[in-house]
Amino acid sequence: MSLFTAILTGLAMGVVFGFALEKSRVFEPGMIVGQMQLRNFVMLKIFLSAVVTGLVILAVLYGFGIVKLHPKGTLFIADIAGGLLLGAGITLAGACPGTVAAQIGAGYKDSWFTLAGGILGALVFAYLEPALAPLLKLADAGKLTLDIVTGLPFWLLALGFAALLAGFLVWLERKTAWRDEMGPNGDGLPAA
């Protein structure tokens, strides 16, 4: 794939992702905070639907030898610390790196501060990373993947996991319908 094709593909995927974010209203701060408070699950449903779709496509592409997998190393301390820090930031800001551009486009003025904070955080980490690297790599497990641990083929695990997630999504939707979770203004906030 040429660089130009890769850029066009990335732009097209960004447009589709942005359209899906806007239509699902998952970028709304109330929707994000509601998910973190376990008050509504629209965000979880949307993202897990994307995971199911990605797993099926990747299983097919990998099964036919069209793509190869290149997993990153498993760094338990970095993954856990980074996940906790990111989750706290998402909860406090009511935004995440994937939704901040949609919030800016929708006119949320606070989103500019979230974007600036994300850029500043990345800059600070870039300078601190050499000093933090030994600490973050203490529990380096290497390239640890479920297919290596179980000895089962990736495509089988991916399709099986996709089926489990799809079943969970059906159960979750029956338990709490997305229309009820959207709120009267479509922003994930309950009626006042």
C-alpha angles and dihedrals in degrees: 000000000000122000091248092052091047091052092048091047091050092049092049091049090049091053091050091046092048092048091051091048092050096045093047092044088223090138092066111113090226090054092050095046090044089056092049090050090049087238096123133013105202091111092050091048093051095046095044089050087056090049091051091049092047093048093052093047093045092047091053095044092046093043091056092045094246094126136027126216121239106183120191122235118275109244105179098190093045092045095048097041092044092047093050092047093047092046092051091049093048091050094048095044099038086225140084133202091265096051104036094086091051090050091051089049090050091053103255101154094196089063090075088064090049091051092048090048091051092050091046091048092051090049093050091047091049089058095041097042096089090055093042097044097086091051094045092049096052093105098036107163095179121225098342114176132166093242090056093047095047100032090228122131115267095234091055093049092045094051092043092050090046090054092049092049092047090052091049090050092052090050092047093049091050090049095047117012114217092231090061092049096052094077126221093291097041092246101107094252119125120241112279 
